[in-house]
Amino acid sequence: MHFDLTDLRLYLNILDTGNITAGAARSHLSLAAASARVRAMEASVGIDLLERGRRGVTPTPAGKALAEHARVLLQQAERLQQDMAEYAKGVKGRVRLLCNTSAMTEYLPELLAGFLCTHPNLDIDLQELPSSRITHALRQGAADLGIVSDAVDTDGLQAWPFRDDPLVLILPTGHPLADGRAVRFSETLSHDYVGLNASSALAIYLEEQALHIGSRMQIRIRADGFDGMIRMVAHGAGVAIVPKAAVERRPPEPSYQCVSLQESWTHRALLLCARNFEGLPAYARALARHLAD
């Protein structure tokens, strides 16, 4: 077999994006060059690695096996590069960190900025995903670290406490549900909602909770962040569910109220996870310790 690291990165990017065109773009290759590399890889092993379809590509059984080995090889190559960075100025390491919406917006910006300032030879590849997809990516070796809700299964992973992160209901002052008591999630579903961007991890999570009880959220408008959601609620656009931390970092306003929800899934904590903290490259271990402090 005659694979190089570029081939392996390209192949994983194709699987992650679901088609060769997007995988080529993520790998900074032309479509023609990417297609030629894939054909050469298949010719080298004498078997198809991808099944081509109208909606994209999926790995064959051989392709799945290649993906598992490719992730391990690329992790080892990255760890080699990062370890050598201690001896060669200007060589940068990279940590792949996945997180949910709340961690991305409420807790990580200052933490990561401070860490980057003291670690000039480190880059962080930060991506927001639902917690269940983060744990899957960690088990597959597609990321170094992940921050997830404690509501998801972390079996097979190591987990450290990160932050308490309860969710609360916010509603305009004078709203029928603003009567001073804790509210059931099901009670809110007959009211208009201000939601997050539909692709955000928290939006997906909340809509799954509604489906679990056989209902749907009535999303009247979506905002790109918690600040926008809170401001819309304060002006009467609907109700919303946000992390309590997003409310606490704003000055109190009489135009909206914060109410507890009765469901246990709203009393959540965030966990910092890895397949094996001690097996991480040096920079990733340093970042994990920084986030856990």
N, C-alpha and C positions, 0 to 999 in steps of 0.2 A: 504494500500500500504506500502511496506517495501523497500523504496529506500534510499540509503545513497549517500553522496556527490560523492563518487567514481563512483557509478552507473551513476549518472547524468553527470559527466565529461566524462566518457566513452561514453555515448550515444551521447553527442554533438560532441565528437571527431570522432565518426563513421559517423555522418551526415556531418561533415566538410570535411572528407577525402573521403567519398563515399563508403567505404567498411569496414567490421569488422576487417580485418587483419591490415590495416593501423591505424584504430582507436585504436586497442589494443596496437600497437607499440607506438603511441603517448601517451597513458595512462600508458605505462610501465607495461603492463599486457601480459601474454601469450594469444595466440589465444583461447586456451581451456577455460581459466578463463574468458576471455571477452565474449565468446559465452554463457557460463553458466550464467553470470550475465544478459545478454540480455534476455535469456530464462526465468530467474527468474522474471525479470521486467514484461515481457509479461504475465507470469502466475499470477503475483500479480494483474494486472489490468484486466485480463481475455480477452485480445484482442491483436491482432498483432500490434506492433509498427513500424515494418520495413517490406517493401516489398523486398524480395530477388530476384535478377535477375542475368543474366550472367555477366553483367557489373558492378555489385555492388548492393548497397541497397539504397532505398529511403524511406522517412517517409510516413506512412499511415496518414490519417486525424487525428487519435488519436496521432500518433507520432509527427505530427506538433504541436499539442496543448501541448504535453509534452515538446517539445523543447522550446517553449516560456516560460513555467513556469520554466523549468530547468535553463535557462539563468538568469532569475530574482532571483531564489533561490541562484545560485552560486555567483551572483554579491553581494547579501546581505551577504552571508557567507564570501566573500572576503573582503567586507567593514568592517565586524565585526573583521576579523583578522587584517586588517590594522589599525583600530582604537585602538585595543588592543595592537598593537605594540608600541604605545606611552607609554604604561605602563609596557611592558615586553621586556627587552633587548634581542636581538637575534632573535626576531620574525620579519620576513620580509614581506613587502607588495609587490604587483606586479601590474604594470600598463601595460595594453595592448594598444600599440600604432601602428597604421597602417599608412603608408605613401606611396607616389608615388616615382618614381625613383629619381627625382631631389631633393626632400627633403632628401631622404636617403643618397645621395652621396655628396650633396653640402652644406647642412645647418645643419644637425642634429649631425654629429659625435662630434664636439667640444661642442655643446650645451648640448648633453646628457651626455658626459663624465664629464663636469663640474658639472652638476646636481647630478650625481651619487656620485661624490666625497664628496659632502656636504649632501648627504642623504644615509648613509650606510645601512639603513634598508629598502631600496627600490631596487627592480629588475624591469627591463623594458623588456617586451616581444615585440620586434620590428619586424615588418613584412612589406615587400614591396608588394603592390597590385595596380592595376589600380584604379583611383579615383572613378569610378562608383561602383566598388566592395567595396570600403572603406565606402562610404555612405550607401550602403545596409547593411554592417556589423554593422555599428553604429546604424542604425534604428532597427536592430534585437537584439541589446544588446550584440553582439559578440566582441565588443572592447570598450575601454574607450574613447580613443581619436583617431582622424584621421587627417592627413594633405592631402588636396586634391586641385586639380586645381579648379579655380573659374568657369571653363566651365561646370562643372557638377551641377546637381540639388541638392541643399542642403535643400529642403523643409522638414520641420519636425525636422531639426537639428538647433542647435545654432552654429554660426560661428564667429570667430575672425580673423582679418587680421594676416597673418604670414610673408610672403615675396613676393615682386615682383619677377617674375621668367620668363622673356621673353625667347622664343626659337629663335635661329638664325641658319642660314645655314652657314656651313663652307665648303670651297672648295680649292683645290690646286691653287696656284698662276698660272695664265695663263689659267685657265679653261674657257671655252666659256661663262659661266654665271658670271664670275668675271669682269663685266664691270662697276661696281660702282653704279648700280641701285638696288632698292628693287626688289626681284624676286617673282613670283607667285609659289606656291607649285607645281601646275600642270606642270610648266616648268621643274622642277627638275626630274620628274618621268620618263623621257626618258634617264636619266643618271644613272650610277652605284652608289650604296649607300654603305657606311660603316654603319652597323646597330649595335644596342645593342643586347644583348642576347634576343632571341625570347620570353622568358617568362617575361622579364622586363616590368614594367608598361608603360614606355615611348615608347618602341617598339610597344606594342599593340596599344597604342593611335595613333601613327603616321600611322600605317598600317590601322587603322579604318578611318583616315582622307583620305587616298588614296582611300579606297573602297567607301567612300561617293561621290567621284567624278568619280567613275567608272573605277578606274585604280589600279595598284599595284606598290609597291616599288620594284626596282630591287636590291635586297640585294646581294652584291657580297661576303661580308665577315661580320662576326659579332664579336664584342669585348665585354669584360665583364664590361668595364667601359668607362667613358668619356675620360680619359687620353689616353687610347688605341685607341679610335676612332679618336681623334685629331691627334695623331702621325701617324696613317695610312693615314688619309687625307693629312697630310703634306708631305707624301712620295708618293702621287699620286694614292692611292687605290680607291678613289671615293669621293663622297660628303657625308655630314652627317648633321643631325639636332641635336643640343645639347643646353642645357641651356646656356644663355649668361654668367652666373656665372662661368661655367666650363672653358670658354675661358679666362675670366678676371683674374682667379687665376693663369694662366700660363704666363711666360715671353713672350713678343711678338716675333713672328717668321716670317721671310719673306717668308717662304715656303707655307703658307696658308693664306686665307683671310676669314673674317667674314662678312656676308651679311644679311641684314634684309629680312624677308619674309613679303609679303603683307597681308596674311590672319589674320583676327582678333584673331583666336584661338592661334596664336603664342604670342600675347601680353597678357600673362596670369599672374595671381597672385595666390599665394597659400593661402589657408584658414586652420585654425585650427578649427576642428569641434568636437562636442560632442552632445549627445542627450540632456543633461542638465548639464552645468558646475557645478552648485551648488549642483546637486545630485550626483556628483562623490565622491568617497572616498577621504579622506584628502590628501593622497599622490598624487593622480591623479590630484586633484585641484592645488596642489603645482607645479606639472610638467606643467600643462596648463599655469599657470601664468608665469612660467619661460620661456616657449617657446614664449609667447605672448609679453614679455618685449622687 
